[in-house]
Amino acid sequence: MFGPITIPFGCVMMFNVVKLKEGIGIEDVELALGDMCNVVKNTYGDDEGGFVGGQVFKFSGFVSSEGSFDSHVTTDEHIAIVTYWKSFEQHEKSHADSTFNEKFNQLLEHCVEAYEVGYEMLWQGVPE
């Protein structure tokens, strides 16, 4: 559950930002988030489903002045959900499924905004 993941070259990465309502903290959404992640992992984690792996991050308040160009960055309380899929089509099929939607909607009850954008991998590497 908390081990490292291996991301195969050629997969797509989906980056989901979930902004929490004022007064809602990570501890308030942990169960809904965990349920949703388990549904994805256990339901769509085969060749047909296409789920490769994922990570969840909580915004910790730091913004890099060295790595930022635009000063209009969001610093609202939010969670980043990063998932990796064999294809965008498989991602979309899984997220249209009622099993996923039930869990995602439970998370959204605590949110003011959620958006998800996709990326195609161009490079990856590790130190030699």
N, C-alpha and C positions, 0 to 999 in steps of 0.2 A: 504494500500500500504506500509506503514512503520511500521505496527504493528508487534507484536511478532508472531512467528510461533511455532507450536507444531510438533515435529518430532516423528512419531510412531516407536516403536521398530520393527526391522526387515526390515526396508527400506534400500535402498542403497544410498550412497552419492557419487555424482560425483563432482570432484574437477577440475575445468578448469582454467588454467593459460593462460592469453592473454597478451603477451608482445607487447607493443606499439612501433611503429617506432620512431626513434630519432626526437625530435621536436614536437611529438604528445602528448598532455596531455589529462587528463580525460575529460576536457570540450569539447574536439574535438570529443569524441566518445559517449558522454552522450545520444544523441538522438538515435543513432544506437543501443546502449546498451539497452536503455529503450524500444525501439520498439521490440527488440528481446525478452526481458524478458516478455513483455506483450503478445507476441505471444505464448510463452511457457505457461504462466499462463492461458490465455484464451482459448487456443486450446487444450492443453493436460492435463488440470487440472480436469479430472474426472476419474472414475474407469477404463475406457478403456484406457485413455491416461497415467495414472499412476503418473502424477506430483503431488508431495506433497507440496513442498514449496522451496524457494530458498533465497539466499543472495548474494549480490555483495560487494566486498571489494576492496579498492584501497590500494596499497602498500604505506606505510607511511614512510619508510626509517629506521625503527628501527628493529634490529636483536638482539634477546636475547642471551647474552653470557652465561646465566644460563641454557637455554633450548636448546642450539645448540651444536652438537657434531662435525659436519663437518664445517670447515671454508670456504668451497667453496659454499656459498649460493648466489643465484641471488639477485642482488640489482637493476637490471634494472627496469625502469618504467613498471609496470604491474598491471593487475586487476585479482583478484581471483573471479571466479563465482562458488558458491557452490549451488548445487541443490540436492534435495532429491526426490527419486522415489520409487514406490512400487516394481519395478523390473528393472534390467539392460536391459532386453529385451524391456520393454516399453520405456525406455530412448532411446535406439538405434532406435526403430521404429519412435519415434517423430523426432529424429535428421536426419533421412533419408528422412523425408517428405519435399517436396518442399516449403511449407509455412515457415518452420523453416529455411531451407537452404538459402532462399532469404535474410532473416534478418541477419543471421549469416555471410553471405558473405559480407554484407555491413559493418559489424564490422571488418572483416578480412582485408578490404582494408587499414586499419590504423595500421596493426600489422605486426611484423616481425616473430612471432611465436605464435602458440596456441597449447596446448595439454590438454587432459582431461583424468584423471585417476579415476577409481571407487573403492569404498570401501564398504565392508559389515560391518554393525554396530555390534560391540561386546559388548558394554556397553554404558549406559547413566545414568545420575543421576543429582540430584539437592541437595543443602544443606538441611539438615533436621532441 
